[in-house]
Amino acid sequence: MSRPIQVELLTKPGCHLCDEMKAALGRAAHGLPVDVREVDISKDPSLEKRYGVDIPVLFIEAKKAFKHRATEKELRKRLEVADRAQHRGGVRESVPGAASSSTTRGGSSRTPTS
């Protein structure tokens, strides 16, 4: 079995756009093998300086996929593309940088948090 699609969401407390992106991502990932890592940029000074209020930022397989807003449909399409690439033997790498607090969710096996 292939490994889950790696997704990283840059966020911080009190960010309503981050909450919206997280909710849409949870719905879009339903039924797909997805591991989501949430990174709180307020806990990493270099990320806070780089992104500031320019969040949320979503990376799929270490590539910036969305910034600020994305619809459930747009997210689903990108996740399906990543899933197909994995099945074709696409190369996967981890997102460099941020060592922050994180949570992991996996597709439909868990209920997404809002």
VEXVOBA-336809 format. One record per atom (N, C-alpha, C): residue in one letter; x, y, z; atom name. Coordinates in nm, 3 decimals, m for minus. Example, Ala and Ser with C-alpha at 12.3 -4.5 7.8 and 13.67 -1.06 7.14 Angstrom:
! residues 2
REC, aa, east, north, up, at
REC, A, 1.319, m0.569, 0.780, N
REC, A, 1.230, m0.450, 0.780, CA
REC, A, 1.320, m0.330, 0.780, C
REC, S, 1.285, m0.225, 0.708, N
REC, S, 1.367, m0.106, 0.714, CA
REC, S, 1.290, 0.003, 0.787, C
! end
This chain:
! residues 114
REC, aa, east, north, up, at
REC, M, 0.084, m0.119, 0.000, N
REC, M, 0.000, 0.000, 0.000, CA
REC, M, 0.088, 0.125, 0.000, C
REC, S, 0.045, 0.227, m0.073, N
REC, S, 0.124, 0.349, m0.079, CA
REC, S, 0.108, 0.431, 0.048, C
REC, R, 0.205, 0.517, 0.070, N
REC, R, 0.199, 0.598, 0.191, CA
REC, R, 0.106, 0.715, 0.169, C
REC, P, 0.057, 0.773, 0.279, N
REC, P, m0.040, 0.883, 0.268, CA
REC, P, 0.017, 1.008, 0.200, C
REC, I, m0.071, 1.085, 0.143, N
REC, I, m0.038, 1.214, 0.085, CA
REC, I, 0.004, 1.305, 0.201, C
REC, Q, 0.119, 1.368, 0.189, N
REC, Q, 0.169, 1.455, 0.294, CA
REC, Q, 0.120, 1.598, 0.272, C
REC, V, 0.051, 1.650, 0.372, N
REC, V, m0.005, 1.785, 0.364, CA
REC, V, 0.042, 1.862, 0.487, C
REC, E, 0.084, 1.985, 0.464, N
REC, E, 0.124, 2.071, 0.575, CA
REC, E, 0.047, 2.202, 0.566, C
REC, L, m0.015, 2.240, 0.677, N
REC, L, m0.095, 2.362, 0.684, CA
REC, L, m0.030, 2.458, 0.783, C
REC, L, 0.016, 2.572, 0.731, N
REC, L, 0.072, 2.676, 0.818, CA
REC, L, m0.043, 2.760, 0.871, C
REC, T, m0.048, 2.774, 1.000, N
REC, T, m0.161, 2.837, 1.067, CA
REC, T, m0.115, 2.906, 1.194, C
REC, K, m0.207, 2.970, 1.263, N
REC, K, m0.181, 3.021, 1.398, CA
REC, K, m0.314, 3.045, 1.467, C
REC, P, m0.313, 3.049, 1.599, N
REC, P, m0.438, 3.069, 1.673, CA
REC, P, m0.509, 3.198, 1.634, C
REC, G, m0.640, 3.193, 1.629, N
REC, G, m0.720, 3.312, 1.600, CA
REC, G, m0.733, 3.346, 1.453, C
REC, C, m0.683, 3.260, 1.366, N
REC, C, m0.688, 3.285, 1.221, CA
REC, C, m0.814, 3.221, 1.163, C
REC, H, m0.914, 3.304, 1.132, N
REC, H, m1.040, 3.248, 1.081, CA
REC, H, m1.024, 3.185, 0.943, C
REC, L, m0.937, 3.240, 0.858, N
REC, L, m0.913, 3.179, 0.728, CA
REC, L, m0.848, 3.042, 0.744, C
REC, C, m0.762, 3.029, 0.845, N
REC, C, m0.699, 2.899, 0.874, CA
REC, C, m0.805, 2.797, 0.914, C
REC, D, m0.899, 2.839, 0.998, N
REC, D, m1.007, 2.750, 1.040, CA
REC, D, m1.092, 2.706, 0.921, C
REC, E, m1.118, 2.800, 0.829, N
REC, E, m1.196, 2.767, 0.710, CA
REC, E, m1.122, 2.668, 0.621, C
REC, M, m0.991, 2.691, 0.602, N
REC, M, m0.910, 2.602, 0.518, CA
REC, M, m0.904, 2.463, 0.581, C
REC, K, m0.886, 2.458, 0.712, N
REC, K, m0.878, 2.330, 0.783, CA
REC, K, m1.008, 2.251, 0.766, C
REC, A, m1.121, 2.318, 0.778, N
REC, A, m1.251, 2.251, 0.764, CA
REC, A, m1.271, 2.200, 0.621, C
REC, A, m1.239, 2.284, 0.522, N
REC, A, m1.253, 2.244, 0.382, CA
REC, A, m1.159, 2.128, 0.350, C
REC, L, m1.040, 2.131, 0.405, N
REC, L, m0.943, 2.023, 0.383, CA
REC, L, m0.994, 1.892, 0.443, C
REC, G, m1.051, 1.899, 0.561, N
REC, G, m1.106, 1.780, 0.624, CA
REC, G, m1.213, 1.714, 0.538, C
REC, R, m1.299, 1.796, 0.479, N
REC, R, m1.404, 1.742, 0.392, CA
REC, R, m1.345, 1.690, 0.261, C
REC, A, m1.251, 1.764, 0.203, N
REC, A, m1.191, 1.726, 0.075, CA
REC, A, m1.109, 1.598, 0.085, C
REC, A, m1.051, 1.572, 0.200, N
REC, A, m0.965, 1.455, 0.218, CA
REC, A, m1.043, 1.328, 0.245, C
REC, H, m1.172, 1.337, 0.262, N
REC, H, m1.255, 1.220, 0.295, CA
REC, H, m1.229, 1.106, 0.197, C
REC, G, m1.190, 0.990, 0.251, N
REC, G, m1.168, 0.872, 0.169, CA
REC, G, m1.032, 0.862, 0.105, C
REC, L, m0.949, 0.963, 0.119, N
REC, L, m0.814, 0.959, 0.064, CA
REC, L, m0.712, 0.937, 0.176, C
REC, P, m0.599, 0.873, 0.143, N
REC, P, m0.495, 0.853, 0.244, CA
REC, P, m0.414, 0.982, 0.263, C
REC, V, m0.451, 1.062, 0.362, N
REC, V, m0.390, 1.194, 0.382, CA
REC, V, m0.339, 1.207, 0.525, C
REC, D, m0.216, 1.254, 0.539, N
REC, D, m0.162, 1.292, 0.670, CA
REC, D, m0.146, 1.442, 0.670, C
REC, V, m0.215, 1.509, 0.761, N
REC, V, m0.210, 1.654, 0.771, CA
REC, V, m0.126, 1.693, 0.891, C
REC, R, m0.031, 1.780, 0.868, N
REC, R, 0.052, 1.834, 0.975, CA
REC, R, 0.022, 1.983, 0.984, C
REC, E, m0.030, 2.025, 1.098, N
REC, E, m0.058, 2.166, 1.119, CA
REC, E, 0.063, 2.227, 1.190, C
REC, V, 0.112, 2.337, 1.136, N
REC, V, 0.226, 2.406, 1.193, CA
REC, V, 0.182, 2.543, 1.241, C
REC, D, 0.194, 2.566, 1.370, N
REC, D, 0.160, 2.694, 1.431, CA
REC, D, 0.281, 2.787, 1.414, C
REC, I, 0.270, 2.880, 1.319, N
REC, I, 0.384, 2.967, 1.290, CA
REC, I, 0.419, 3.060, 1.405, C
REC, S, 0.325, 3.082, 1.497, N
REC, S, 0.354, 3.171, 1.610, CA
REC, S, 0.455, 3.110, 1.707, C
REC, K, 0.483, 2.981, 1.692, N
REC, K, 0.580, 2.914, 1.779, CA
REC, K, 0.718, 2.905, 1.716, C
REC, D, 0.732, 2.958, 1.595, N
REC, D, 0.861, 2.955, 1.525, CA
REC, D, 0.889, 3.095, 1.472, C
REC, P, 0.983, 3.167, 1.534, N
REC, P, 1.009, 3.306, 1.494, CA
REC, P, 1.042, 3.323, 1.345, C
REC, S, 1.114, 3.229, 1.285, N
REC, S, 1.149, 3.244, 1.143, CA
REC, S, 1.026, 3.230, 1.054, C
REC, L, 0.936, 3.139, 1.091, N
REC, L, 0.812, 3.125, 1.013, CA
REC, L, 0.720, 3.244, 1.036, C
REC, E, 0.715, 3.292, 1.160, N
REC, E, 0.633, 3.409, 1.192, CA
REC, E, 0.681, 3.529, 1.110, C
REC, K, 0.811, 3.546, 1.101, N
REC, K, 0.867, 3.658, 1.024, CA
REC, K, 0.838, 3.641, 0.874, C
REC, R, 0.852, 3.520, 0.825, N
REC, R, 0.833, 3.495, 0.682, CA
REC, R, 0.687, 3.508, 0.638, C
REC, Y, 0.593, 3.452, 0.718, N
REC, Y, 0.453, 3.449, 0.677, CA
REC, Y, 0.366, 3.552, 0.745, C
REC, G, 0.396, 3.588, 0.870, N
REC, G, 0.317, 3.689, 0.941, CA
REC, G, 0.169, 3.663, 0.933, C
REC, V, 0.095, 3.757, 0.873, N
REC, V, m0.050, 3.740, 0.857, CA
REC, V, m0.085, 3.682, 0.720, C
REC, D, 0.015, 3.644, 0.643, N
REC, D, m0.005, 3.590, 0.509, CA
REC, D, m0.031, 3.439, 0.515, C
REC, I, m0.133, 3.401, 0.594, N
REC, I, m0.168, 3.262, 0.615, CA
REC, I, m0.319, 3.245, 0.599, C
REC, P, m0.368, 3.127, 0.585, N
REC, P, m0.300, 2.999, 0.585, CA
REC, P, m0.226, 2.974, 0.454, C
REC, V, m0.127, 2.886, 0.463, N
REC, V, m0.056, 2.837, 0.346, CA
REC, V, m0.062, 2.685, 0.354, C
REC, L, m0.099, 2.623, 0.243, N
REC, L, m0.112, 2.478, 0.240, CA
REC, L, m0.013, 2.420, 0.140, C
REC, F, 0.066, 2.324, 0.188, N
REC, F, 0.160, 2.252, 0.103, CA
REC, F, 0.108, 2.110, 0.084, C
REC, I, 0.112, 2.062, m0.039, N
REC, I, 0.079, 1.923, m0.068, CA
REC, I, 0.204, 1.862, m0.130, C
REC, E, 0.253, 1.758, m0.065, N
REC, E, 0.377, 1.693, m0.107, CA
REC, E, 0.490, 1.794, m0.126, C
REC, A, 0.507, 1.879, m0.026, N
REC, A, 0.616, 1.976, m0.018, CA
REC, A, 0.608, 2.088, m0.121, C
REC, K, 0.496, 2.100, m0.191, N
REC, K, 0.479, 2.208, m0.289, CA
REC, K, 0.366, 2.298, m0.244, C
REC, K, 0.391, 2.429, m0.249, N
REC, K, 0.286, 2.523, m0.211, CA
REC, K, 0.168, 2.506, m0.305, C
REC, A, 0.053, 2.476, m0.246, N
REC, A, m0.066, 2.450, m0.326, CA
REC, A, m0.168, 2.563, m0.316, C
REC, F, m0.184, 2.620, m0.196, N
REC, F, m0.284, 2.725, m0.175, CA
REC, F, m0.236, 2.823, m0.070, C
REC, K, m0.285, 2.946, m0.084, N
REC, K, m0.260, 3.050, 0.016, CA
REC, K, m0.392, 3.123, 0.039, C
REC, H, m0.426, 3.146, 0.162, N
REC, H, m0.544, 3.220, 0.206, CA
REC, H, m0.675, 3.142, 0.193, C
REC, R, m0.714, 3.107, 0.071, N
REC, R, m0.843, 3.039, 0.053, CA
REC, R, m0.833, 2.929, m0.051, C
REC, A, m0.917, 2.827, m0.032, N
REC, A, m0.932, 2.721, m0.131, CA
REC, A, m1.068, 2.657, m0.107, C
REC, T, m1.135, 2.625, m0.216, N
REC, T, m1.264, 2.557, m0.202, CA
REC, T, m1.240, 2.408, m0.178, C
REC, E, m1.342, 2.344, m0.127, N
REC, E, m1.334, 2.199, m0.107, CA
REC, E, m1.306, 2.130, m0.241, C
REC, K, m1.369, 2.177, m0.347, N
REC, K, m1.350, 2.118, m0.481, CA
REC, K, m1.205, 2.134, m0.528, C
REC, E, m1.147, 2.253, m0.510, N
REC, E, m1.007, 2.276, m0.549, CA
REC, E, m0.912, 2.187, m0.469, C
REC, L, m0.938, 2.178, m0.339, N
REC, L, m0.855, 2.095, m0.253, CA
REC, L, m0.864, 1.948, m0.295, C
REC, R, m0.984, 1.900, m0.319, N
REC, R, m1.004, 1.760, m0.357, CA
REC, R, m0.929, 1.728, m0.486, C
REC, K, m0.940, 1.819, m0.583, N
REC, K, m0.872, 1.797, m0.711, CA
REC, K, m0.721, 1.783, m0.690, C
REC, R, m0.661, 1.873, m0.612, N
REC, R, m0.517, 1.868, m0.588, CA
REC, R, m0.477, 1.741, m0.513, C
REC, L, m0.559, 1.700, m0.416, N
REC, L, m0.529, 1.578, m0.340, CA
REC, L, m0.539, 1.455, m0.431, C
REC, E, m0.637, 1.452, m0.520, N
REC, E, m0.651, 1.339, m0.611, CA
REC, E, m0.533, 1.332, m0.708, C
REC, V, m0.486, 1.447, m0.755, N
REC, V, m0.368, 1.451, m0.842, CA
REC, V, m0.247, 1.395, m0.768, C
REC, A, m0.229, 1.435, m0.643, N
REC, A, m0.117, 1.385, m0.563, CA
REC, A, m0.129, 1.235, m0.539, C
REC, D, m0.251, 1.188, m0.517, N
REC, D, m0.274, 1.045, m0.495, CA
REC, D, m0.240, 0.966, m0.620, C
REC, R, m0.283, 1.014, m0.736, N
REC, R, m0.252, 0.945, m0.862, CA
REC, R, m0.102, 0.945, m0.888, C
REC, A, m0.035, 1.056, m0.860, N
REC, A, 0.111, 1.065, m0.881, CA
REC, A, 0.182, 0.962, m0.794, C
REC, Q, 0.134, 0.945, m0.674, N
REC, Q, 0.196, 0.848, m0.583, CA
REC, Q, 0.181, 0.707, m0.640, C
REC, H, 0.066, 0.676, m0.694, N
REC, H, 0.043, 0.543, m0.749, CA
REC, H, 0.127, 0.517, m0.875, C
REC, R, 0.169, 0.624, m0.941, N
REC, R, 0.256, 0.610, m1.057, CA
REC, R, 0.403, 0.608, m1.016, C
REC, G, 0.428, 0.615, m0.886, N
REC, G, 0.567, 0.610, m0.839, CA
REC, G, 0.632, 0.747, m0.831, C
REC, G, 0.552, 0.851, m0.814, N
REC, G, 0.606, 0.986, m0.801, CA
REC, G, 0.697, 0.999, m0.680, C
REC, V, 0.793, 1.086, m0.690, N
REC, V, 0.888, 1.109, m0.581, CA
REC, V, 0.823, 1.196, m0.476, C
REC, R, 0.841, 1.160, m0.349, N
REC, R, 0.786, 1.236, m0.239, CA
REC, R, 0.898, 1.282, m0.149, C
REC, E, 0.886, 1.404, m0.105, N
REC, E, 0.984, 1.456, m0.011, CA
REC, E, 0.912, 1.533, 0.097, C
REC, S, 0.978, 1.552, 0.209, N
REC, S, 0.915, 1.623, 0.319, CA
REC, S, 0.935, 1.773, 0.302, C
REC, V, 0.847, 1.849, 0.362, N
REC, V, 0.856, 1.994, 0.358, CA
REC, V, 0.971, 2.037, 0.448, C
REC, P, 1.068, 2.109, 0.393, N
REC, P, 1.181, 2.152, 0.475, CA
REC, P, 1.139, 2.261, 0.573, C
REC, G, 1.209, 2.268, 0.683, N
REC, G, 1.187, 2.380, 0.773, CA
REC, G, 1.117, 2.346, 0.900, C
REC, A, 1.004, 2.401, 0.916, N
REC, A, 0.927, 2.412, 1.039, CA
REC, A, 0.920, 2.291, 1.129, C
REC, A, 0.974, 2.307, 1.246, N
REC, A, 0.953, 2.210, 1.353, CA
REC, A, 0.869, 2.280, 1.457, C
REC, S, 0.739, 2.255, 1.452, N
REC, S, 0.643, 2.322, 1.539, CA
REC, S, 0.545, 2.220, 1.590, C
REC, S, 0.446, 2.268, 1.662, N
REC, S, 0.342, 2.176, 1.706, CA
REC, S, 0.268, 2.127, 1.583, C
REC, S, 0.226, 2.002, 1.589, N
REC, S, 0.156, 1.947, 1.474, CA
REC, S, 0.053, 1.845, 1.518, C
REC, T, m0.043, 1.825, 1.430, N
REC, T, m0.139, 1.718, 1.450, CA
REC, T, m0.148, 1.642, 1.320, C
REC, T, m0.187, 1.519, 1.327, N
REC, T, m0.197, 1.438, 1.207, CA
REC, T, m0.337, 1.382, 1.197, C
REC, R, m0.392, 1.390, 1.077, N
REC, R, m0.521, 1.330, 1.048, CA
REC, R, m0.502, 1.241, 0.928, C
REC, G, m0.579, 1.138, 0.920, N
REC, G, m0.571, 1.050, 0.805, CA
REC, G, m0.705, 1.032, 0.738, C
REC, G, m0.723, 1.096, 0.621, N
REC, G, m0.839, 1.077, 0.537, CA
REC, G, m0.969, 1.056, 0.610, C
REC, S, m1.040, 0.951, 0.572, N
REC, S, m1.172, 0.928, 0.629, CA
REC, S, m1.167, 0.847, 0.759, C
REC, S, m1.048, 0.803, 0.798, N
REC, S, m1.042, 0.719, 0.917, CA
REC, S, m1.061, 0.796, 1.047, C
REC, R, m1.052, 0.927, 1.040, N
REC, R, m1.072, 1.010, 1.159, CA
REC, R, m1.161, 1.128, 1.126, C
REC, T, m1.224, 1.180, 1.227, N
REC, T, m1.310, 1.296, 1.208, CA
REC, T, m1.224, 1.421, 1.209, C
REC, P, m1.236, 1.508, 1.105, N
REC, P, m1.157, 1.631, 1.102, CA
REC, P, m1.198, 1.725, 1.213, C
REC, T, m1.100, 1.803, 1.258, N
REC, T, m1.126, 1.903, 1.360, CA
REC, T, m1.151, 2.037, 1.293, C
REC, S, m1.225, 2.123, 1.358, N
REC, S, m1.253, 2.255, 1.298, CA
REC, S, m1.174, 2.361, 1.368, C
! end
